[in-house]
């Protein structure tokens, strides 16, 4: 939640994610973003999606279209928060 609050103050994170529309695309058709999605080495169940300087960490279930967003944050901090 702190990442979101920090973004609101600076006008960075929420505006960038909203402009990109990547969350909406991810929800509707994750295959459309396959060039921006990578599996994280630390946890085989987690993936990351690039959105400018921010990363969206999520878990996806293959059997049905289920995307669970774990964390959203700046790229320099997001991976540290997962450890």
N, C-alpha and C positions, 0 to 999 in steps of 0.2 A: 504494500500500500504506500510505503514511503516513496517508491519510484514514481508513482502516479502523482502524489502530492508535489514532489519536486518538479515534475514536468509541467504541472498546472501553473506553477509560479513563473516559470521561464517561458512558457508558451511553446516548449519543444515537443515533448513526447506525445501527449494526446493529440495535438494538432497534426503532427507528422503521421501518426498511425491512422487518423481519420482521413487525411488527405490521400494517403496511399491506398486505402480501401483493401489492404491485404488481409485484414481480419475477416472481412465479408467474403472475399474470394476464398480464403482458407476454409471458411464455414461451408461454402457452397460447392466448391470444386478444388480440393487441395492439389490435384494433378496439374492445374494451371500454373501453380507456383513451384513446380518441381526443381527449377533451376535455383531457387532461393532457399530450398529446404534441405537440411543436412541432418543426418543422425549424429547425436553426440557420442563421442568415444567413451565418456565416463559412465554413461547409462544407455544401454541399447534400446530402452523403451522411450527415451526422450529425443525430441527433434528440435531444431531451431530454425526460425524464419527471420531473414533479414528485413528490416524496415528502416532504411537510412542508417543512422548511427545506433539504432535500437535493435534489440533482439527479442523475439517472442519464443519462449521455451514452452513446448507443448508435448503432450502424449497423444498418440493416435492409435485407434483400434482398427485393425484391418477388416475384421469380420463385418462390421457395420460402420457407417460414417459417424465416428465419435471423436471429436477433438476436445481435449481437456487442456486449457491453458494453465500452465504451472506458474509462470512468472514472466513479466515484461520489464525490461530495464535497459540502461545504456550498455553498450558493448564492452566497455572497460570494467564494468562492475557485475554484469549478469552471471558470468561463469564463476566468479568468486563466491557468489551467493548460493550456488548449487553445491558447493563442497561441504 
